[in-house]
Amino acid sequence: MRILQVAPYYPPYQGGQEYYVKRLVESLRKRGHSVLVLTSDYPTKADYTQKGIYKIPVFMRPFRNPIYKNIVGVISLIKQMAKWADIVHTHNEHSMISMLAGSVIRSTPIVTTVHGKLRFGKRIPDLLETIYTHTIGQYVLNKARVVIALTPDEKWRLINLGVKKSKVVQIPNGIDLDFLNLTEITNTQYNISPKNHNILFVGALIIRKGVDVLIRAFDIVAERDDKAHLYIVGNGEDALKIKRLADSSPYSDRIHFLGRVSQDKLKYLYNVAEIFVLPSRSEGLPTVIIEALAYGKKIVSSDLPSVRTIFKDFVRISPLNEEDFARAILSEIQAKDNRKRERLEFVKKYLDWEKIVDRIEKVYESILEAP
């Protein structure tokens, strides 16, 4: 099968959606499919083509949406690549590249994965997103032969938006279980004491991820628990603003920014953490939640639809304000935990990446086999 994956970003850009697309590309290639990727060249000005990855130069990025200067050239490229493909799989109906693909491709069937309802945590961007979703976004989704929703609530949100029920299938995100294979990394590399109450955040340092609320919540936690330490993994466009907020904290010496880390170091950090936190304002089906579950961690999350419907038995859900979020973290610190094995078994049963690729592959096959 010849498959074109279309996404606004691709690694080295770091994020759950990018990680999802990269793993899908690699898994499909291992199964013998020919896969090309069409994406933007942000954040690196890499070669135009590299191992089947076609990167389009970015002109600007309003609301982190890559915009291309040579629109006519991009449309021509999309049409050319679509003629090669048996299936075009687009990601994120909000992105310009997916919008263009949905608008100009005529004969090649399109599959679109919706990676969650987008929220910025700012009034004007959120208003523009709502207008887009009910106009152009709805049009793009209806052009797809199949729309993949990551969660049951996302599936019904799309149906209520006007996408035909027969088009929408629910296939979750997942993780490669090899991620659980720990490597030898000693505590001295980060000087993290397992005797402390280590709280871990992994994600982009942008306001949408709620790290600002997390830092204010940690002030409350640290005041009441002198063993609490917060470790923040990731980088992003709002990093300076977030770090300034942390510097103003009376407990700044217990807030540790680690930047982007390797997979091996991330495994170590999951292992040494006591609690994983996800204070996001919006998400699809967060890979980091699945990873934390697989490592048996206690988890505190903001009240996200995907987390509430899929992980409610394993996650303490909190309103996204510093008082409630701090209270939830403190409760988890004090709570006894005997469900580590149960969390791992849940991931193995429902969120094994290879099983998820099986289901996506069957979606492709069903489209091509249809009369």
Secondary structure as UniProt FT lines:
FT   STRAND          2..6
FT   TURN            11..12
FT   HELIX           16..30
FT   TURN            31..32
FT   STRAND          34..40
FT   STRAND          49..50
FT   TURN            51..52
FT   STRAND          53..56
FT   HELIX           62..64
FT   HELIX           71..84
FT   STRAND          87..91
FT   TURN            93..94
FT   HELIX           96..104
FT   STRAND          110..114
FT   HELIX           123..132
FT   HELIX           133..137
FT   HELIX           138..143
FT   STRAND          146..149
FT   HELIX           152..161
FT   HELIX           165..167
FT   STRAND          168..170
FT   HELIX           177..180
FT   HELIX           187..189
FT   TURN            190..191
FT   TURN            194..195
FT   STRAND          197..202
FT   HELIX           207..209
FT   HELIX           211..224
FT   TURN            226..227
FT   STRAND          228..233
FT   TURN            237..238
FT   HELIX           239..247
FT   TURN            250..251
FT   HELIX           252..254
FT   STRAND          255..259
FT   HELIX           263..272
FT   STRAND          275..278
FT   HELIX           287..294
FT   TURN            295..296
FT   STRAND          298..302
FT   HELIX           305..310
FT   TURN            312..314
FT   STRAND          315..318
FT   HELIX           322..334
FT   HELIX           340..350
FT   HELIX           353..369
//
